[in-house]
C-alpha cells in the first residue's frame, strides 16, 4: 500500500512512484482505479446529449427467472408446463402474474411487461449477460461496452459520484468463460463501472474505495494537490503529453471523490430511517435497491444491481432443481419474497419522491427457462422466450408488449431481441440510437445495429 505521508520526492519511502498514486482507490478485481474512472472527465463526446435529468436502474436477474413461474403464467396448460403456481390478477386488468409476487400485483399499473424477449446466442449464462447488457455477443475480439458505460461516455458525470455504478459487485463466473458484459469494452477502462465490492446489508457497512489508505489522515488529503511535488524531474517529458494530462485529471477526480461529502453521504445507508431499510428488506439485494435509489437521487446516471453474484452454490433464479443449483421451492420460499419486497419498495419510493418519471427501472435476465419441468422438478436454460419489464423513465405502466405461445416457449407476437432492449434504454435517456461510438481501430461503431429500434409501444 502507498505511504502518502512521506516527503516530496521522485519515489516514496516504499519505492512507489507517481504512477502508483493512480492506484489509490483501486476498484477490486476489475483492476479499475478511481483515476482511470475519471479519465473521461477530459474526453469530450460528440454524440447528442440526452435527457440530462434521466437515470437508469438496471436490475439484472442473474440466473434467469422462469417466465412461466413469474410473469407469463400459463394456467390452462398441462401441469408439466404451467408448474406449481397459480396465476393471480393485478392492479392492471391486462396483467396476470404468478402468485409468488403478491406485492408486484399491487403495483402492476406502474410497470409494463415484454413477454416475447429472445436471442439465438448460446444458452450459457455469460453469453446472455453480454447480450442483455450490451446488445451484442462477444465475437471477433470486440467487447461491446455495457449500456452504463455508453451512458457515461455520452453524458459524462453530473456530480462527484461516478456516472456508472454496479451493486454489490461485478458478476462472477457464469460457466462459459466469456466476458460478462459489465465493462467499458472498447471504450476503455475509463468507462468501467465503479463496483461497490461490499455487502450494504452488513453492520457498519462502509464503501472500501471511499476509505483512504490508513496512513492518510483527513488533513493530509485536504492538501492532495501538493502531492504533485513528488513528481521526479525525469518525468517532465511524460507530463507534457496528452495521456499524462488525462491521468492528472483522473488523479484529481479520484481524490475529489474520496474527499467528497456528497459521495460519502450518497453511500451512507445509516441516513435512512430504520423503517425504510426494513421496507426494502435487510438483505443484500434489498439494501442494494435502496442504495440504487440513493445514488440516482444524488446524481449517478446508471446503476446496475445484480440480484446474485454467481449461479453456483447459491440460491438464485437458476432453478435446475438439483444441487448446486436451486429448486422451484427455493425460488418460491427464498428468492421470490426477497425480490418481490425489494423491487416494490424501490418503485414505491421512487413514486413517493417524484423520481420515477426521470428514472427508468428495467428488470432483465439472460434468458428464460424450459417450457416443461425437468425430471428433477426444475427448469433448464431457454433463450427462445422470456419476459423482461420496465417502469418509469417515460414508460407507460400496466401494459403487455408481445406474447408467447401456449406453452411460453416461443414468441407468438412482437418478438423482441437484446439490441431492442438496449435501444429502449437509450431512447429513454434521449439518445439517438443511430449515433456512433468511436469503436475498435477508431472505426465508427453504432450504438445499436441497423434495423433495431426501441420498443416504442412502451412509451406511447
Buried (B, 14 or more C-beta within 10 A) or exposed (E): EBEBEBEEEEEBEEEBBBBBBBBBBBBBEBEBBBBBBBBBBBBEBEBEEBBEEBBBBBBBBBBBBBBBBBBBBBEEBEEEBBBBBEBBEBBBEEBBBBBBBBBBBEBBBBBBBBBBBBBEBBBBBBBBBBBBBBBBBBEEEBBBBBBBBBBBBBBBBBBBBBBBBBBBBBBBEBEBEBBBBBBBBBBBBBBBBBBBBBBBBEEEBEBEBBEBEEEBEEEBBEEBEEBBEBBEEEBEEBBEEEEBEBBBBBBBBBBBBBBBEEBBEBBBBEEBEEEBBEBBBEBBBBBBBBBBBBBBBBBBBBBBBBBBBBBBEBBBBBBBBEEEBBBBEBBBEBBBBBBBBBBBBBBBBBBEEEBBBBBBBBBBBBBBBBBBBBEBBBBBBBBBBBBBBBBBBBBBBBBBBBBBBEBBBBBBEBBBBBBBBBBBBBBBBBBEBEBEBBBBEEEEBBBBBEEBEBBEBBBE
